[in-house]
Amino acid sequence: MAKEPDLCDHLRDWTDIKTPQKHECEECVKVGGQWLHLRTCQTCGATFCCDSSPGRHASKHAASAGHPVAISAEPGERWAWCYRDEIFREY
């Protein structure tokens, strides 16, 4: 299989899609916060809010846990984002 030249190694090597178990931000639920859109970590499967949400929990999780790839947890959206390399991939 040919390598996709515009992808980082995190997205190029990613094969196991982890889907959200619940449509809610785990951290916002704990603190009574609100979210706009959700992202699911592709390392641990946790779901957090996007950077447009007040908590920005998905990017905080990526930075603190070292988990670089998340997918959109929004219905009908099929894309992934690498927080470390700031690269987008549709799937």
N, C-alpha and C positions, 0 to 999 in steps of 0.2 A: 504494500500500500504506500502510495506517495505521501510525503509529508506536506501538510498545508503550510505554505511559507509565511503567511501573515499571522500565524498563531504562536503563542508562547508554549513552552513545554507543558505547562499546567493544563491548558485547554486541549492541546494536541494529544496528550496521553490520557485524558479523561474519557472514560467509557461507561461507568456505572452511574446512571441517572437516579439520584435520590429525590423522590417526590415528597411534597409536604404531607405530614400526617394530619395537621389541623391548619385551618386557614386563619392563623393568628400569629402575632409576634410574641414569642415566649417571654421576652423581657418587658414589653409593654403590658402584658397581662399581669406580671408581678407587681408593677408600679402604678397600674391604673392609667397607663398612657394610651395614646391613639396612634394609628398608623395609616399611611396612604396606600402603599404597595408593599408586597412581601417578597422576600428572597429566601431560598433554601440552600443552606451550606451543602456542598457536595462532598465534604470530608466526613462530617458527623450527622448530617440530615436535619439539623436544627433549623427552624424558620424564624426570621427576624425582619424588622421593617427596613425600608429603603432609605437612601440619603435624603429624599424629599420629606420624609417623616421627621417629626421633632426629635425622636430618640436616636435615629441613625444607627440602630443596633446591628444591622448586617455588616456594615463596614467596621464597626467597633469589634465585632466578633472576629472578622477576618484578620484584623490587626493583632488582637490579643491572643487568639488561638493559633494563628499562623495557618489558617485554612483559606487558601487563595480563591477558590472557585465557588460561585453561587449561581443558581438559576432563578429566573423569575418564577414566583409561586402563583402568579396571576393566571386565571383560566384563559386558555387560548394563546398564551405567550410561550414561545419555545426558543429561549435564548439563555446563554450563560455569560457571566462576566468574571474576569480574573482581576481581583482587587490588587494583587501584587504588581501585575504588569499592565493593568488598565487596558485590557483587550476584550473585545466583544466577539461572541460566536453564536450564530444561529444553529439550531440542530433540528 
